[in-house]
Amino acid sequence: MKHAKKLTAAIGLGIGLAMAAAPAQSASIKWAFQDDDLDFLFRPGDVPGGGTIINPATCIGAACNIVPGDVLISAFEFPTFTINGVNAIPAGKEVTGIAAIQYLENTVDPVGNPVRSWTAYAGGLDAILALGGGVAPPTVTGGAAGGSAMVAMFINDATNAAGEDRNLILDTAALLATNCTSAADCIDEASKGSLLQVDGGIFPDGTKVDPDNFWFSGTGGADISLVWGLSENTIVVNVNAGLSTLFNTVMPITPQDGSGNPSALCVGGADGCVDFRVTATVNGGNGLSNEGFAHSTSIAASKFVSVPEPGSLALLGAALLGLMGFQRRKS
């Protein structure tokens, strides 16, 4: 379920690293990140955009079970994000975000493993962000966080000042120190700041969906009240996703082929390419008292060509963050 999180985060999410225009001479690990997530279960209602956060501490019986149509919401933040081993998060800032994916069906992944298949929430990501109840999240022409996107990422202050943006703590090791108090508060804090990137779902022109996008999770952990009671060190399910970047404020994202490398064969449509790949785990949520039922954690690294043009090196130095081309791991 915490797919999002890797979402989420994974989340997330090539935010700034440019791909060199010159042909690749060799490939190497250029960046690495780790994100932390809190996962919530949202059950849509009959009114578009309406619905209820299912609290694992109070739900009873079948009401606790994840069923097709339910939406997994992950609030995430990046404690570490490095480019060539150097911290890429500006001083005094943090990168946070929200992922929202809707449970579509039980199916099998491309290699035949039984999985849950997830897609973009039909009500739109803006409707999820609005659950935060704070200031309306920013939108950008051609790249709004709404539509049927799965992930939106933001760069914001980490001032800890009362009534202002605060440093969001979602680390599984922090447990009781997790410092957002409800689903609304977590969504609000994770979606403050300037919109950096939007991923997955429908492209900004609203006319097409990349058929190579996917989001699969394991089939365990159907009862969120049971997951909520497990240790944060207990892995409930694994997650694999591949998403297209719909919008980025820094520079274009270069599609990656199935091996995680830039390819001239990436031309859009059913070309076997996505902008980045995600692997994640959903862990137990024991100790959470803010309507979250699970923690999610993603650790990833990306391959880029190691011999960029000089001009691309300049862009690289200016980039805030970069994220693309995960080496896919089987669920």
C-alpha positions in Angstrom: 0.0 0.0 0.0 2.7 2.3 0.6 3.4 2.4 -3.0 2.8 5.8 -2.9 5.4 6.5 -0.8 7.8 5.7 -2.8 6.4 7.2 -4.0 6.1 8.9 -3.1 8.0 9.3 -3.2 9.6 7.8 -4.2 8.1 8.9 -4.4 9.5 10.5 -6.2 10.8 11.9 -8.6 13.3 13.5 -10.7 13.4 17.1 -9.6 16.1 18.7 -11.4 19.1 16.8 -12.7 19.6 17.3 -16.5 20.6 14.5 -18.8 23.6 15.2 -21.0 22.9 15.6 -24.6 26.0 13.8 -25.7 25.9 10.0 -26.3 26.6 7.9 -23.2 30.2 6.6 -22.9 29.6 4.7 -19.7 27.1 4.7 -16.9 27.5 5.3 -13.2 25.5 6.0 -10.1 25.0 9.8 -10.0 22.5 10.3 -7.3 20.9 8.5 -4.3 18.0 9.3 -2.0 16.0 8.0 1.0 12.5 9.2 1.7 10.2 8.6 4.7 6.4 8.4 4.4 3.2 8.1 6.4 0.4 6.2 4.7 -3.3 6.9 5.1 -6.4 5.2 3.7 -9.0 7.3 2.0 -12.4 5.9 1.0 -14.1 8.0 -1.7 -17.7 9.0 -1.2 -20.5 9.4 -3.7 -19.7 13.1 -4.1 -16.7 13.8 -6.4 -13.7 14.6 -4.2 -15.6 13.6 -1.1 -14.8 10.7 1.2 -13.4 9.7 4.5 -10.0 8.9 6.0 -10.3 5.5 7.6 -8.7 5.6 11.0 -7.0 2.3 11.9 -7.5 2.9 15.6 -11.3 3.1 15.3 -12.3 1.1 12.3 -14.0 -2.3 12.9 -14.1 -5.5 10.9 -14.6 -5.2 7.2 -14.4 -1.4 7.4 -10.7 -1.8 8.0 -10.1 -3.8 4.8 -8.5 -2.2 1.7 -10.9 -2.8 -1.3 -10.8 -1.7 -4.9 -11.6 1.9 -5.2 -9.8 2.9 -2.0 -7.1 5.5 -2.2 -3.7 5.2 -0.6 -2.3 8.6 0.4 1.3 8.9 1.3 2.8 12.1 2.8 6.6 12.0 2.3 9.8 13.9 2.9 13.4 13.4 1.8 15.8 13.4 4.7 18.7 12.7 2.2 19.1 13.5 -1.4 22.6 13.5 -2.9 24.1 14.2 -6.3 27.6 12.7 -6.7 27.7 12.2 -2.9 26.9 15.9 -2.1 23.7 17.0 -0.4 21.3 18.6 -3.0 18.7 20.0 -0.6 19.3 23.7 -0.1 20.1 24.9 3.4 17.0 25.7 5.4 14.7 23.9 2.9 13.2 20.5 2.6 11.5 18.5 -0.1 8.2 17.0 0.6 5.2 15.7 -1.3 2.0 13.7 -1.6 1.3 10.6 -3.5 -2.3 9.3 -4.1 -3.0 6.0 -5.9 -6.3 4.2 -6.3 -6.6 0.5 -5.8 -7.7 -0.9 -9.2 -7.7 -4.7 -9.0 -5.8 -7.8 -8.1 -3.7 -9.0 -11.0 -0.2 -10.3 -11.9 2.9 -8.3 -12.7 4.8 -8.8 -15.9 6.7 -11.8 -14.5 3.6 -13.4 -13.1 3.7 -12.5 -9.4 0.3 -11.8 -7.8 0.0 -8.1 -7.1 -2.4 -5.3 -6.4 -2.6 -2.9 -9.4 -2.9 0.8 -8.6 -3.8 3.8 -10.8 -4.3 7.6 -10.5 -7.2 8.6 -8.2 -10.2 9.4 -10.4 -11.1 12.4 -8.3 -7.8 14.1 -9.0 -4.8 14.8 -6.9 -5.9 18.4 -6.1 -8.9 16.9 -4.3 -6.5 15.0 -2.1 -4.3 18.0 -1.4 -7.5 19.9 -0.5 -8.0 17.5 2.4 -5.2 19.3 4.1 -7.5 22.2 4.8 -4.7 24.7 4.6 -3.8 27.2 1.9 -4.7 25.9 -1.5 -1.7 24.3 -3.1 -0.1 26.1 -6.0 -0.9 25.2 -9.5 1.1 25.9 -12.7 -0.3 26.2 -16.2 0.2 23.0 -18.0 1.5 21.3 -14.8 -1.1 21.6 -12.1 -0.9 19.1 -9.3 -4.5 18.1 -10.2 -5.9 16.1 -13.1 -5.1 12.4 -12.6 -1.5 12.8 -11.4 -0.2 10.3 -8.8 2.6 12.4 -7.2 3.2 16.0 -6.5 6.5 17.3 -4.9 7.2 20.6 -3.3 10.3 22.5 -2.0 9.5 24.5 1.2 11.0 26.0 4.3 11.8 24.0 7.4 11.5 26.8 10.0 9.7 25.0 12.8 8.0 28.3 13.5 4.6 28.2 15.1 1.9 28.7 12.4 4.4 28.5 9.6 5.9 25.7 7.5 7.8 23.4 9.8 10.4 20.7 9.4 8.3 17.6 8.7 9.4 14.5 10.6 8.1 11.2 9.2 11.1 8.9 9.9 10.1 5.4 11.0 12.8 5.6 13.7 11.1 8.7 15.1 7.7 7.0 15.6 6.2 9.1 18.5 8.3 12.1 17.3 6.4 12.1 14.0 5.2 15.7 14.1 2.1 15.9 12.0 -1.0 15.3 14.1 -3.7 14.1 11.6 -4.1 13.1 8.0 -5.2 16.7 7.2 -2.2 18.2 9.0 0.3 15.8 7.3 -1.2 16.5 3.9 -1.1 20.2 4.6 2.5 20.2 5.7 3.7 17.9 2.9 2.1 20.1 0.2 3.4 23.5 1.3 5.9 25.5 -0.8 6.6 25.7 -4.5 5.4 23.0 -6.8 8.5 21.2 -8.2 7.3 18.1 -10.0 4.2 16.2 -11.0 4.3 12.5 -12.0 2.1 9.7 -13.3 -1.4 9.6 -14.8 -2.7 11.9 -17.4 -0.3 14.3 -19.3 -0.9 18.1 -19.0 -2.8 18.2 -22.2 -5.4 15.8 -20.7 -5.5 13.6 -23.8 -3.3 10.7 -23.2 -1.8 8.4 -20.6 1.5 6.7 -21.0 0.7 3.0 -21.2 4.1 2.2 -19.8 3.3 3.7 -16.4 2.6 1.1 -13.7 2.3 0.8 -9.9 2.2 -2.6 -8.3 2.3 -3.7 -4.7 2.2 -7.0 -2.9 -1.2 -8.4 -1.9 -0.6 -8.6 1.9 -1.7 -6.1 4.6 -5.4 -5.9 3.5 -6.5 -5.0 7.1 -5.1 -1.6 8.0 -5.8 -2.1 11.7 -3.5 -5.1 11.7 -0.8 -3.3 9.8 -1.2 -0.4 12.3 -0.4 -2.8 15.1 2.8 -4.1 13.6 6.3 -2.9 14.3 7.8 -0.2 12.1 10.5 -2.8 11.4 8.0 -5.3 9.9 7.8 -5.2 6.1 4.2 -5.7 5.0 4.5 -5.4 1.2 7.0 -4.4 -1.4 6.2 -1.9 -4.2 7.3 -1.4 -7.8 6.3 1.6 -9.9 7.3 3.3 -13.2 6.0 6.8 -13.9 6.2 9.5 -16.4 7.1 13.1 -15.4 4.3 15.4 -16.4 5.7 18.7 -15.1 9.0 19.9 -13.7 10.0 23.4 -12.7 13.7 23.0 -13.2 14.4 21.2 -16.5 13.0 18.3 -18.6 13.3 14.8 -17.5 14.9 12.3 -19.9 12.9 9.0 -20.3 14.7 5.8 -19.3 14.5 2.4 -21.0 13.9 -0.8 -19.2 17.5 -1.0 -18.1 17.4 2.5 -16.5 19.4 4.1 -19.3 18.6 7.0 -21.7 17.5 5.7 -25.0 16.8 7.1 -28.5 13.9 4.6 -28.6 12.1 6.6 -25.9 9.7 8.5 -28.2 6.5 8.5 -26.1 3.5 6.2 -26.1 4.1 2.4 -25.8 7.8 2.6 -26.1 8.8 0.6 -23.0 10.2 3.8 -21.3 9.3 5.7 -18.2 10.9 8.7 -16.6 11.8 7.0 -13.3 11.3 3.7 -11.5 10.4 3.2 -7.8 11.0 0.4 -5.3 9.6 0.7 -1.8 8.4 -1.1 1.2 5.4 -0.6 3.4 6.0 -1.2 7.1 3.9 -1.5 10.2 2.6 1.6 11.9 2.8 0.7 15.6 2.9 3.9 17.7 1.1 6.2 15.2 -1.7 8.3 16.6 -2.4 10.6 13.7 -4.7 8.4 11.5 -1.7 7.0 9.7 -1.7 3.2 9.5 1.8 2.5 8.1 5.2 3.8 7.4 6.9 3.7 4.0 10.5 4.0 3.1 12.3 4.2 -0.2 16.0 4.0 -1.0 17.1 4.3 -4.6 19.9 5.3 -6.9 20.0 6.3 -10.5 22.3 5.7 -13.4 23.3 8.6 -15.6 25.9 8.9 -18.4 29.2 9.7 -16.8 30.6 11.9 -19.6 28.2 14.9 -20.1 28.9 17.9 -22.2 30.4 20.9 -20.5 27.1 22.8 -20.8 25.3 20.0 -19.2 27.7 20.1 -16.3 26.7 23.7 -15.7 23.0 22.7 -15.7 23.9 19.9 -13.3 25.4 22.3 -10.9 22.4 24.5 -11.0 19.9 21.7 -10.4 18.2 21.4 -7.0 17.5 17.7 -7.3 17.5 14.9 -9.8 15.5 11.7 -10.0 15.1 9.2 -12.7 15.7 5.8 -14.0 15.3 3.4 -11.1 16.8 -0.1 -11.5 13.5 -2.0 -11.1 13.3 -4.5 -8.3 10.8 -7.4 -8.4 8.0 -7.2 -6.0 
